[in-house]
Amino acid sequence: MEAALRPGTMLSMRKRYFVYILANERKGVLYVGVTSDLARRIGQHKAKAVPGFTSRYGVTRLVYCEEYESVLEARAREQALKRWRRAWKFKLVESVNPDWRDLSGDLVML
């Protein structure tokens, strides 16, 4: 049975925000960022389209990400992670990605 949408109803229009960690290699240089469009932002990092830290140090491997519905929560988490010790970030990454695999290939365009 098909579900009918009422006129003017939008499907899945909630805004999403992502906190992510990039690395240049396993336990190498780390970068913590926040974005509302993870696939686009990772593409920018990989293309070195924006001059700065990630392009200078070759930090392009997506090794960790979290999703939030609130930009305030996402920014607060980003700032908290930036204050963490490197060893804590390593443990966080390895809790979900023990091989430090580049997760950008797993991103799904919705």
Biopython code that builds the backbone (N, CA, C, O; Angstrom):
import numpy as np
from Bio.PDB.StructureBuilder import StructureBuilder

atoms = [
    (1, "MET", "N", (0.836, -1.170, 0.000)),
    (1, "MET", "CA", (0.000, 0.000, 0.000)),
    (1, "MET", "C", (0.890, 1.246, 0.000)),
    (1, "MET", "O", (1.834, 1.328, 0.787)),
    (2, "GLU", "N", (0.606, 2.199, -0.857)),
    (2, "GLU", "CA", (1.406, 3.413, -0.965)),
    (2, "GLU", "C", (0.938, 4.456, 0.037)),
    (2, "GLU", "O", (-0.260, 4.632, 0.260)),
    (3, "ALA", "N", (1.884, 5.130, 0.624)),
    (3, "ALA", "CA", (1.552, 6.220, 1.543)),
    (3, "ALA", "C", (1.459, 7.507, 0.733)),
    (3, "ALA", "O", (2.344, 7.810, -0.067)),
    (4, "ALA", "N", (0.405, 8.247, 0.940)),
    (4, "ALA", "CA", (0.209, 9.501, 0.219)),
    (4, "ALA", "C", (0.765, 10.655, 1.037)),
    (4, "ALA", "O", (0.575, 10.713, 2.252)),
    (5, "LEU", "N", (1.445, 11.564, 0.373)),
    (5, "LEU", "CA", (1.950, 12.762, 1.032)),
    (5, "LEU", "C", (0.944, 13.883, 0.842)),
    (5, "LEU", "O", (0.372, 14.047, -0.236)),
    (6, "ARG", "N", (0.741, 14.634, 1.875)),
    (6, "ARG", "CA", (-0.108, 15.818, 1.754)),
    (6, "ARG", "C", (0.634, 16.874, 0.957)),
    (6, "ARG", "O", (1.859, 16.957, 1.043)),
    (7, "PRO", "N", (-0.078, 17.684, 0.184)),
    (7, "PRO", "CA", (0.595, 18.747, -0.568)),
    (7, "PRO", "C", (1.428, 19.622, 0.368)),
    (7, "PRO", "O", (0.988, 19.987, 1.458)),
    (8, "GLY", "N", (2.625, 19.943, -0.076)),
    (8, "GLY", "CA", (3.507, 20.793, 0.714)),
    (8, "GLY", "C", (4.343, 20.038, 1.735)),
    (8, "GLY", "O", (5.147, 20.655, 2.433)),
    (9, "THR", "N", (4.182, 18.721, 1.845)),
    (9, "THR", "CA", (4.947, 17.924, 2.791)),
    (9, "THR", "C", (6.309, 17.593, 2.192)),
    (9, "THR", "O", (6.408, 17.176, 1.038)),
    (10, "MET", "N", (7.344, 17.784, 2.982)),
    (10, "MET", "CA", (8.697, 17.490, 2.520)),
    (10, "MET", "C", (9.203, 16.243, 3.239)),
    (10, "MET", "O", (8.930, 16.048, 4.424)),
    (11, "LEU", "N", (9.925, 15.422, 2.533)),
    (11, "LEU", "CA", (10.517, 14.225, 3.119)),
    (11, "LEU", "C", (11.903, 14.529, 3.663)),
    (11, "LEU", "O", (12.717, 15.135, 2.966)),
    (12, "SER", "N", (12.183, 14.127, 4.873)),
    (12, "SER", "CA", (13.511, 14.181, 5.468)),
    (12, "SER", "C", (14.234, 15.515, 5.224)),
    (12, "SER", "O", (15.313, 15.548, 4.633)),
    (13, "MET", "N", (13.636, 16.584, 5.677)),
    (13, "MET", "CA", (14.241, 17.891, 5.465)),
    (13, "MET", "C", (14.970, 18.406, 6.702)),
    (13, "MET", "O", (15.332, 19.581, 6.759)),
    (14, "ARG", "N", (15.184, 17.561, 7.673)),
    (14, "ARG", "CA", (15.891, 18.021, 8.861)),
    (14, "ARG", "C", (17.360, 18.276, 8.524)),
    (14, "ARG", "O", (17.966, 17.552, 7.734)),
    (15, "LYS", "N", (17.904, 19.292, 9.124)),
    (15, "LYS", "CA", (19.293, 19.657, 8.896)),
    (15, "LYS", "C", (20.190, 18.734, 9.718)),
    (15, "LYS", "O", (19.864, 18.399, 10.857)),
    (16, "ARG", "N", (21.296, 18.333, 9.151)),
    (16, "ARG", "CA", (22.245, 17.475, 9.845)),
    (16, "ARG", "C", (23.602, 18.153, 9.882)),
    (16, "ARG", "O", (23.998, 18.845, 8.944)),
    (17, "TYR", "N", (24.299, 17.943, 10.975)),
    (17, "TYR", "CA", (25.633, 18.508, 11.158)),
    (17, "TYR", "C", (26.567, 17.377, 11.552)),
    (17, "TYR", "O", (26.177, 16.449, 12.260)),
    (18, "PHE", "N", (27.792, 17.467, 11.090)),
    (18, "PHE", "CA", (28.763, 16.407, 11.319)),
    (18, "PHE", "C", (30.032, 16.958, 11.948)),
    (18, "PHE", "O", (30.562, 17.984, 11.521)),
    (19, "VAL", "N", (30.502, 16.267, 12.956)),
    (19, "VAL", "CA", (31.825, 16.508, 13.528)),
    (19, "VAL", "C", (32.683, 15.366, 13.002)),
    (19, "VAL", "O", (32.290, 14.202, 13.080)),
    (20, "TYR", "N", (33.846, 15.695, 12.470)),
    (20, "TYR", "CA", (34.654, 14.659, 11.837)),
    (20, "TYR", "C", (36.120, 14.816, 12.207)),
    (20, "TYR", "O", (36.587, 15.890, 12.586)),
    (21, "ILE", "N", (36.823, 13.697, 12.082)),
    (21, "ILE", "CA", (38.271, 13.698, 12.298)),
    (21, "ILE", "C", (38.927, 13.174, 11.027)),
    (21, "ILE", "O", (38.555, 12.126, 10.499)),
    (22, "LEU", "N", (39.909, 13.929, 10.553)),
    (22, "LEU", "CA", (40.733, 13.524, 9.416)),
    (22, "LEU", "C", (42.129, 13.204, 9.923)),
    (22, "LEU", "O", (42.565, 13.727, 10.948)),
    (23, "ALA", "N", (42.824, 12.341, 9.196)),
    (23, "ALA", "CA", (44.218, 12.008, 9.510)),
    (23, "ALA", "C", (44.989, 11.885, 8.200)),
    (23, "ALA", "O", (44.406, 11.646, 7.143)),
    (24, "ASN", "N", (46.285, 12.048, 8.285)),
    (24, "ASN", "CA", (47.104, 11.827, 7.095)),
    (24, "ASN", "C", (47.576, 10.377, 7.026)),
    (24, "ASN", "O", (47.890, 9.867, 5.951)),
    (25, "GLU", "N", (47.623, 9.722, 8.178)),
    (25, "GLU", "CA", (48.004, 8.305, 8.274)),
    (25, "GLU", "C", (47.616, 7.818, 9.664)),
    (25, "GLU", "O", (47.170, 8.601, 10.502)),
    (26, "ARG", "N", (47.785, 6.540, 9.901)),
    (26, "ARG", "CA", (47.462, 5.973, 11.208)),
    (26, "ARG", "C", (48.272, 6.685, 12.294)),
    (26, "ARG", "O", (49.500, 6.739, 12.231)),
    (27, "LYS", "N", (47.572, 7.228, 13.285)),
    (27, "LYS", "CA", (48.172, 7.946, 14.401)),
    (27, "LYS", "C", (49.097, 9.076, 13.958)),
    (27, "LYS", "O", (50.091, 9.383, 14.617)),
    (28, "GLY", "N", (48.750, 9.686, 12.831)),
    (28, "GLY", "CA", (49.545, 10.794, 12.314)),
    (28, "GLY", "C", (48.940, 12.130, 12.682)),
    (28, "GLY", "O", (48.404, 12.301, 13.777)),
    (29, "VAL", "N", (49.026, 13.076, 11.765)),
    (29, "VAL", "CA", (48.476, 14.412, 11.962)),
    (29, "VAL", "C", (46.952, 14.314, 11.953)),
    (29, "VAL", "O", (46.374, 13.655, 11.089)),
    (30, "LEU", "N", (46.304, 14.971, 12.916)),
    (30, "LEU", "CA", (44.845, 14.938, 13.027)),
    (30, "LEU", "C", (44.251, 16.317, 12.800)),
    (30, "LEU", "O", (44.875, 17.339, 13.087)),
    (31, "TYR", "N", (43.019, 16.322, 12.271)),
    (31, "TYR", "CA", (42.254, 17.554, 12.093)),
    (31, "TYR", "C", (40.825, 17.269, 12.525)),
    (31, "TYR", "O", (40.242, 16.267, 12.112)),
    (32, "VAL", "N", (40.256, 18.133, 13.346)),
    (32, "VAL", "CA", (38.865, 18.007, 13.786)),
    (32, "VAL", "C", (38.083, 19.151, 13.165)),
    (32, "VAL", "O", (38.492, 20.309, 13.255)),
    (33, "GLY", "N", (36.948, 18.829, 12.528)),
    (33, "GLY", "CA", (36.134, 19.854, 11.889)),
    (33, "GLY", "C", (34.653, 19.603, 12.074)),
    (33, "GLY", "O", (34.242, 18.574, 12.611)),
    (34, "VAL", "N", (33.850, 20.568, 11.618)),
    (34, "VAL", "CA", (32.395, 20.466, 11.671)),
    (34, "VAL", "C", (31.842, 20.982, 10.346)),
    (34, "VAL", "O", (32.385, 21.929, 9.777)),
    (35, "THR", "N", (30.766, 20.366, 9.849)),
    (35, "THR", "CA", (30.158, 20.768, 8.591)),
    (35, "THR", "C", (28.713, 20.304, 8.533)),
    (35, "THR", "O", (28.308, 19.407, 9.272)),
    (36, "SER", "N", (27.944, 20.919, 7.655)),
    (36, "SER", "CA", (26.565, 20.466, 7.426)),
    (36, "SER", "C", (26.477, 19.599, 6.170)),
    (36, "SER", "O", (25.425, 19.022, 5.893)),
    (37, "ASP", "N", (27.561, 19.501, 5.414)),
    (37, "ASP", "CA", (27.597, 18.682, 4.197)),
    (37, "ASP", "C", (28.918, 17.917, 4.179)),
    (37, "ASP", "O", (29.916, 18.382, 3.628)),
    (38, "LEU", "N", (28.903, 16.750, 4.783)),
    (38, "LEU", "CA", (30.138, 15.993, 4.988)),
    (38, "LEU", "C", (30.789, 15.579, 3.670)),
    (38, "LEU", "O", (32.001, 15.723, 3.511)),
    (39, "ALA", "N", (30.001, 15.067, 2.726)),
    (39, "ALA", "CA", (30.578, 14.617, 1.455)),
    (39, "ALA", "C", (31.255, 15.774, 0.720)),
    (39, "ALA", "O", (32.361, 15.614, 0.204)),
    (40, "ARG", "N", (30.604, 16.932, 0.668)),
    (40, "ARG", "CA", (31.187, 18.094, -0.002)),
    (40, "ARG", "C", (32.468, 18.542, 0.692)),
    (40, "ARG", "O", (33.469, 18.834, 0.036)),
    (41, "ARG", "N", (32.431, 18.595, 2.021)),
    (41, "ARG", "CA", (33.595, 19.075, 2.778)),
    (41, "ARG", "C", (34.783, 18.129, 2.634)),
    (41, "ARG", "O", (35.920, 18.576, 2.485)),
    (42, "ILE", "N", (34.523, 16.829, 2.678)),
    (42, "ILE", "CA", (35.615, 15.859, 2.507)),
    (42, "ILE", "C", (36.194, 15.994, 1.103)),
    (42, "ILE", "O", (37.408, 15.910, 0.919)),
    (43, "GLY", "N", (35.325, 16.205, 0.109)),
    (43, "GLY", "CA", (35.796, 16.432, -1.259)),
    (43, "GLY", "C", (36.709, 17.641, -1.348)),
    (43, "GLY", "O", (37.715, 17.614, -2.057)),
    (44, "GLN", "N", (36.362, 18.701, -0.633)),
    (44, "GLN", "CA", (37.213, 19.900, -0.613)),
    (44, "GLN", "C", (38.575, 19.594, 0.008)),
    (44, "GLN", "O", (39.607, 20.036, -0.496)),
    (45, "HIS", "N", (38.572, 18.834, 1.105)),
    (45, "HIS", "CA", (39.844, 18.469, 1.739)),
    (45, "HIS", "C", (40.694, 17.636, 0.778)),
    (45, "HIS", "O", (41.889, 17.891, 0.628)),
    (46, "LYS", "N", (40.084, 16.643, 0.131)),
    (46, "LYS", "CA", (40.837, 15.755, -0.760)),
    (46, "LYS", "C", (41.383, 16.500, -1.979)),
    (46, "LYS", "O", (42.475, 16.197, -2.462)),
    (47, "ALA", "N", (40.612, 17.482, -2.474)),
    (47, "ALA", "CA", (41.036, 18.267, -3.640)),
    (47, "ALA", "C", (41.993, 19.395, -3.250)),
    (47, "ALA", "O", (42.534, 20.087, -4.113)),
    (48, "LYS", "N", (42.195, 19.573, -1.945)),
    (48, "LYS", "CA", (43.032, 20.665, -1.435)),
    (48, "LYS", "C", (42.546, 22.003, -1.983)),
    (48, "LYS", "O", (43.335, 22.878, -2.339)),
    (49, "ALA", "N", (41.216, 22.134, -2.039)),
    (49, "ALA", "CA", (40.569, 23.316, -2.611)),
    (49, "ALA", "C", (40.668, 24.532, -1.706)),
    (49, "ALA", "O", (40.579, 25.667, -2.176)),
    (50, "VAL", "N", (40.851, 24.305, -0.420)),
    (50, "VAL", "CA", (40.935, 25.410, 0.532)),
    (50, "VAL", "C", (42.335, 25.405, 1.142)),
    (50, "VAL", "O", (42.719, 24.438, 1.801)),
    (51, "PRO", "N", (43.099, 26.477, 0.928)),
    (51, "PRO", "CA", (44.434, 26.509, 1.516)),
    (51, "PRO", "C", (44.350, 26.505, 3.039)),
    (51, "PRO", "O", (43.435, 27.090, 3.619)),
    (52, "GLY", "N", (45.292, 25.857, 3.670)),
    (52, "GLY", "CA", (45.301, 25.826, 5.124)),
    (52, "GLY", "C", (45.937, 24.563, 5.657)),
    (52, "GLY", "O", (46.723, 23.899, 4.981)),
    (53, "PHE", "N", (45.576, 24.250, 6.887)),
    (53, "PHE", "CA", (46.197, 23.154, 7.631)),
    (53, "PHE", "C", (46.111, 21.814, 6.900)),
    (53, "PHE", "O", (47.123, 21.134, 6.728)),
    (54, "THR", "N", (44.900, 21.434, 6.466)),
    (54, "THR", "CA", (44.734, 20.098, 5.884)),
    (54, "THR", "C", (45.468, 19.957, 4.562)),
    (54, "THR", "O", (46.035, 18.901, 4.284)),
    (55, "SER", "N", (45.469, 20.996, 3.745)),
    (55, "SER", "CA", (46.188, 20.890, 2.470)),
    (55, "SER", "C", (47.699, 20.942, 2.699)),
    (55, "SER", "O", (48.456, 20.277, 1.992)),
    (56, "ARG", "N", (48.141, 21.726, 3.679)),
    (56, "ARG", "CA", (49.572, 21.841, 3.979)),
    (56, "ARG", "C", (50.142, 20.514, 4.468)),
    (56, "ARG", "O", (51.252, 20.137, 4.092)),
    (57, "TYR", "N", (49.381, 19.801, 5.311)),
    (57, "TYR", "CA", (49.886, 18.565, 5.920)),
    (57, "TYR", "C", (49.316, 17.292, 5.295)),
    (57, "TYR", "O", (49.571, 16.199, 5.801)),
    (58, "GLY", "N", (48.558, 17.406, 4.218)),
    (58, "GLY", "CA", (48.028, 16.231, 3.529)),
    (58, "GLY", "C", (47.047, 15.426, 4.364)),
    (58, "GLY", "O", (47.016, 14.198, 4.284)),
    (59, "VAL", "N", (46.253, 16.111, 5.155)),
    (59, "VAL", "CA", (45.295, 15.458, 6.053)),
    (59, "VAL", "C", (43.976, 15.306, 5.300)),
    (59, "VAL", "O", (43.163, 16.230, 5.268)),
    (60, "THR", "N", (43.769, 14.138, 4.695)),
    (60, "THR", "CA", (42.595, 13.937, 3.838)),
    (60, "THR", "C", (41.819, 12.661, 4.133)),
    (60, "THR", "O", (40.778, 12.426, 3.518)),
    (61, "ARG", "N", (42.292, 11.840, 5.047)),
    (61, "ARG", "CA", (41.652, 10.553, 5.319)),
    (61, "ARG", "C", (40.588, 10.717, 6.406)),
    (61, "ARG", "O", (40.912, 11.033, 7.550)),
    (62, "LEU", "N", (39.310, 10.500, 6.046)),
    (62, "LEU", "CA", (38.223, 10.557, 7.022)),
    (62, "LEU", "C", (38.287, 9.293, 7.870)),
    (62, "LEU", "O", (38.089, 8.188, 7.364)),
    (63, "VAL", "N", (38.565, 9.460, 9.169)),
    (63, "VAL", "CA", (38.712, 8.293, 10.036)),
    (63, "VAL", "C", (37.619, 8.194, 11.103)),
    (63, "VAL", "O", (37.484, 7.164, 11.763)),
    (64, "TYR", "N", (36.830, 9.283, 11.270)),
    (64, "TYR", "CA", (35.801, 9.273, 12.314)),
    (64, "TYR", "C", (34.793, 10.381, 12.034)),
    (64, "TYR", "O", (35.157, 11.453, 11.550)),
    (65, "CYS", "N", (33.511, 10.115, 12.344)),
    (65, "CYS", "CA", (32.515, 11.189, 12.271)),
    (65, "CYS", "C", (31.333, 10.889, 13.187)),
    (65, "CYS", "O", (31.035, 9.736, 13.498)),
    (66, "GLU", "N", (30.678, 11.953, 13.604)),
    (66, "GLU", "CA", (29.476, 11.893, 14.435)),
    (66, "GLU", "C", (28.444, 12.818, 13.806)),
    (66, "GLU", "O", (28.800, 13.834, 13.208)),
    (67, "GLU", "N", (27.171, 12.474, 13.935)),
    (67, "GLU", "CA", (26.090, 13.280, 13.371)),
    (67, "GLU", "C", (25.279, 13.941, 14.479)),
    (67, "GLU", "O", (25.019, 13.333, 15.517)),
    (68, "TYR", "N", (24.882, 15.192, 14.248)),
    (68, "TYR", "CA", (24.080, 15.956, 15.204)),
    (68, "TYR", "C", (22.945, 16.660, 14.473)),
    (68, "TYR", "O", (23.066, 16.979, 13.290)),
    (69, "GLU", "N", (21.854, 16.899, 15.167)),
    (69, "GLU", "CA", (20.735, 17.655, 14.601)),
    (69, "GLU", "C", (20.852, 19.139, 14.911)),
    (69, "GLU", "O", (20.175, 19.951, 14.281)),
    (70, "SER", "N", (21.684, 19.505, 15.854)),
    (70, "SER", "CA", (21.852, 20.896, 16.269)),
    (70, "SER", "C", (23.265, 21.373, 15.963)),
    (70, "SER", "O", (24.244, 20.720, 16.325)),
    (71, "VAL", "N", (23.359, 22.519, 15.293)),
    (71, "VAL", "CA", (24.676, 23.086, 15.016)),
    (71, "VAL", "C", (25.381, 23.470, 16.319)),
    (71, "VAL", "O", (26.607, 23.402, 16.406)),
    (72, "LEU", "N", (24.621, 23.864, 17.312)),
    (72, "LEU", "CA", (25.233, 24.228, 18.599)),
    (72, "LEU", "C", (25.869, 23.011, 19.260)),
    (72, "LEU", "O", (26.973, 23.098, 19.798)),
    (73, "GLU", "N", (25.172, 21.875, 19.221)),
    (73, "GLU", "CA", (25.743, 20.642, 19.788)),
    (73, "GLU", "C", (26.985, 20.219, 19.007)),
    (73, "GLU", "O", (27.989, 19.815, 19.594)),
    (74, "ALA", "N", (26.909, 20.313, 17.686)),
    (74, "ALA", "CA", (28.045, 19.911, 16.850)),
    (74, "ALA", "C", (29.269, 20.788, 17.123)),
    (74, "ALA", "O", (30.383, 20.283, 17.259)),
    (75, "ARG", "N", (29.056, 22.086, 17.200)),
    (75, "ARG", "CA", (30.191, 22.985, 17.465)),
    (75, "ARG", "C", (30.767, 22.774, 18.860)),
    (75, "ARG", "O", (31.980, 22.845, 19.057)),
    (76, "ALA", "N", (29.894, 22.515, 19.819)),
    (76, "ALA", "CA", (30.375, 22.253, 21.181)),
    (76, "ALA", "C", (31.224, 20.980, 21.204)),
    (76, "ALA", "O", (32.273, 20.940, 21.847)),
    (77, "ARG", "N", (30.767, 19.948, 20.502)),
    (77, "ARG", "CA", (31.520, 18.691, 20.441)),
    (77, "ARG", "C", (32.860, 18.900, 19.722)),
    (77, "ARG", "O", (33.887, 18.378, 20.155)),
    (78, "GLU", "N", (32.845, 19.666, 18.625)),
    (78, "GLU", "CA", (34.084, 19.949, 17.903)),
    (78, "GLU", "C", (35.091, 20.625, 18.833)),
    (78, "GLU", "O", (36.255, 20.227, 18.885)),
    (79, "GLN", "N", (34.650, 21.638, 19.560)),
    (79, "GLN", "CA", (35.541, 22.352, 20.469)),
    (79, "GLN", "C", (36.050, 21.435, 21.580)),
    (79, "GLN", "O", (37.215, 21.516, 21.971)),
    (80, "ALA", "N", (35.182, 20.570, 22.084)),
    (80, "ALA", "CA", (35.615, 19.627, 23.121)),
    (80, "ALA", "C", (36.694, 18.688, 22.577)),
    (80, "ALA", "O", (37.714, 18.467, 23.228)),
    (81, "LEU", "N", (36.464, 18.139, 21.383)),
    (81, "LEU", "CA", (37.440, 17.214, 20.792)),
    (81, "LEU", "C", (38.769, 17.916, 20.510)),
    (81, "LEU", "O", (39.830, 17.307, 20.645)),
    (82, "LYS", "N", (38.719, 19.169, 20.128)),
    (82, "LYS", "CA", (39.967, 19.903, 19.867)),
    (82, "LYS", "C", (40.792, 20.078, 21.142)),
    (82, "LYS", "O", (42.013, 20.224, 21.082)),
    (83, "ARG", "N", (40.127, 20.064, 22.284)),
    (83, "ARG", "CA", (40.853, 20.184, 23.562)),
    (83, "ARG", "C", (41.361, 18.834, 24.075)),
    (83, "ARG", "O", (42.184, 18.790, 24.989)),
    (84, "TRP", "N", (40.880, 17.741, 23.495)),
    (84, "TRP", "CA", (41.310, 16.416, 23.934)),
    (84, "TRP", "C", (42.791, 16.199, 23.646)),
    (84, "TRP", "O", (43.359, 16.799, 22.734)),
    (85, "ARG", "N", (43.398, 15.333, 24.440)),
    (85, "ARG", "CA", (44.764, 14.871, 24.169)),
    (85, "ARG", "C", (44.752, 13.968, 22.930)),
    (85, "ARG", "O", (43.750, 13.321, 22.625)),
    (86, "ARG", "N", (45.875, 13.940, 22.233)),
    (86, "ARG", "CA", (45.978, 13.089, 21.030)),
    (86, "ARG", "C", (45.643, 11.638, 21.337)),
    (86, "ARG", "O", (44.932, 10.992, 20.568)),
    (87, "ALA", "N", (46.143, 11.122, 22.448)),
    (87, "ALA", "CA", (45.902, 9.719, 22.798)),
    (87, "ALA", "C", (44.407, 9.431, 22.945)),
    (87, "ALA", "O", (43.944, 8.352, 22.575)),
    (88, "TRP", "N", (43.654, 10.387, 23.480)),
    (88, "TRP", "CA", (42.199, 10.201, 23.635)),
    (88, "TRP", "C", (41.531, 10.151, 22.254)),
    (88, "TRP", "O", (40.616, 9.360, 22.026)),
    (89, "LYS", "N", (41.997, 10.996, 21.350)),
    (89, "LYS", "CA", (41.440, 10.989, 19.989)),
    (89, "LYS", "C", (41.769, 9.671, 19.292)),
    (89, "LYS", "O", (40.929, 9.110, 18.587)),
    (90, "PHE", "N", (42.994, 9.179, 19.490)),
    (90, "PHE", "CA", (43.359, 7.890, 18.906)),
    (90, "PHE", "C", (42.414, 6.796, 19.392)),
    (90, "PHE", "O", (41.941, 5.985, 18.596)),
    (91, "LYS", "N", (42.136, 6.771, 20.698)),
    (91, "LYS", "CA", (41.233, 5.752, 21.246)),
    (91, "LYS", "C", (39.831, 5.897, 20.678)),
    (91, "LYS", "O", (39.173, 4.898, 20.387)),
    (92, "LEU", "N", (39.367, 7.134, 20.518)),
    (92, "LEU", "CA", (38.041, 7.373, 19.948)),
    (92, "LEU", "C", (37.965, 6.824, 18.526)),
    (92, "LEU", "O", (37.029, 6.100, 18.189)),
    (93, "VAL", "N", (38.940, 7.162, 17.700)),
    (93, "VAL", "CA", (38.971, 6.670, 16.318)),
    (93, "VAL", "C", (39.007, 5.154, 16.315)),
    (93, "VAL", "O", (38.226, 4.517, 15.607)),
    (94, "GLU", "N", (39.900, 4.568, 17.095)),
    (94, "GLU", "CA", (40.079, 3.115, 17.086)),
    (94, "GLU", "C", (38.887, 2.359, 17.667)),
    (94, "GLU", "O", (38.746, 1.160, 17.426)),
    (95, "SER", "N", (38.023, 3.039, 18.429)),
    (95, "SER", "CA", (36.832, 2.376, 18.965)),
    (95, "SER", "C", (35.844, 2.013, 17.858)),
    (95, "SER", "O", (35.048, 1.087, 18.015)),
    (96, "VAL", "N", (35.892, 2.741, 16.737)),
    (96, "VAL", "CA", (34.983, 2.442, 15.622)),
    (96, "VAL", "C", (35.726, 2.136, 14.320)),
    (96, "VAL", "O", (35.135, 1.601, 13.382)),
    (97, "ASN", "N", (36.996, 2.468, 14.258)),
    (97, "ASN", "CA", (37.777, 2.294, 13.033)),
    (97, "ASN", "C", (39.197, 1.857, 13.389)),
    (97, "ASN", "O", (40.144, 2.622, 13.205)),
    (98, "PRO", "N", (39.351, 0.632, 13.899)),
    (98, "PRO", "CA", (40.659, 0.186, 14.405)),
    (98, "PRO", "C", (41.766, 0.159, 13.352)),
    (98, "PRO", "O", (42.945, 0.224, 13.699)),
    (99, "ASP", "N", (41.405, 0.064, 12.081)),
    (99, "ASP", "CA", (42.414, 0.027, 11.017)),
    (99, "ASP", "C", (42.706, 1.399, 10.421)),
    (99, "ASP", "O", (43.515, 1.514, 9.501)),
    (100, "TRP", "N", (42.056, 2.437, 10.935)),
    (100, "TRP", "CA", (42.225, 3.804, 10.442)),
    (100, "TRP", "C", (41.942, 3.878, 8.938)),
    (100, "TRP", "O", (42.612, 4.592, 8.191)),
    (101, "ARG", "N", (40.946, 3.128, 8.530)),
    (101, "ARG", "CA", (40.526, 3.080, 7.125)),
    (101, "ARG", "C", (39.891, 4.412, 6.735)),
    (101, "ARG", "O", (39.241, 5.050, 7.563)),
    (102, "ASP", "N", (40.069, 4.836, 5.491)),
    (102, "ASP", "CA", (39.426, 6.056, 4.992)),
    (102, "ASP", "C", (37.945, 5.746, 4.802)),
    (102, "ASP", "O", (37.583, 4.922, 3.962)),
    (103, "LEU", "N", (37.091, 6.405, 5.580)),
    (103, "LEU", "CA", (35.650, 6.148, 5.565)),
    (103, "LEU", "C", (34.927, 6.951, 4.491)),
    (103, "LEU", "O", (33.718, 6.789, 4.320)),
    (104, "SER", "N", (35.625, 7.801, 3.775)),
    (104, "SER", "CA", (34.943, 8.671, 2.816)),
    (104, "SER", "C", (34.260, 7.877, 1.693)),
    (104, "SER", "O", (33.272, 8.342, 1.125)),
    (105, "GLY", "N", (34.767, 6.712, 1.378)),
    (105, "GLY", "CA", (34.127, 5.864, 0.367)),
    (105, "GLY", "C", (32.800, 5.302, 0.830)),
    (105, "GLY", "O", (31.998, 4.850, 0.013)),
    (106, "ASP", "N", (32.562, 5.324, 2.120)),
    (106, "ASP", "CA", (31.310, 4.798, 2.685)),
    (106, "ASP", "C", (30.205, 5.847, 2.752)),
    (106, "ASP", "O", (29.064, 5.524, 3.082)),
    (107, "LEU", "N", (30.534, 7.096, 2.442)),
    (107, "LEU", "CA", (29.528, 8.152, 2.512)),
    (107, "LEU", "C", (28.462, 7.921, 1.458)),
    (107, "LEU", "O", (28.770, 7.620, 0.304)),
    (108, "VAL", "N", (27.218, 8.061, 1.855)),
    (108, "VAL", "CA", (26.085, 7.864, 0.961)),
    (108, "VAL", "C", (25.432, 9.215, 0.708)),
    (108, "VAL", "O", (25.138, 9.959, 1.643)),
    (109, "MET", "N", (25.214, 9.514, -0.529)),
    (109, "MET", "CA", (24.540, 10.768, -0.886)),
    (109, "MET", "C", (23.036, 10.555, -0.739)),
    (109, "MET", "O", (22.446, 9.741, -1.449)),
    (110, "LEU", "N", (22.422, 11.287, 0.183)),
    (110, "LEU", "CA", (20.981, 11.169, 0.385)),
    (110, "LEU", "C", (20.268, 12.370, -0.168)),
    (110, "LEU", "O", (19.042, 12.450, -0.091)),
]
sb = StructureBuilder()
sb.init_structure("model")
sb.init_model(0)
sb.init_chain("A")
sb.init_seg("    ")
for serial, (resi, resn, name, xyz) in enumerate(atoms, 1):
    if name == "N":
        sb.init_residue(resn, " ", resi, " ")
    sb.init_atom(name, np.array(xyz, "f"), 0.0, 1.0, " ", f" {name:<3s}", serial, name[0])
structure = sb.get_structure()
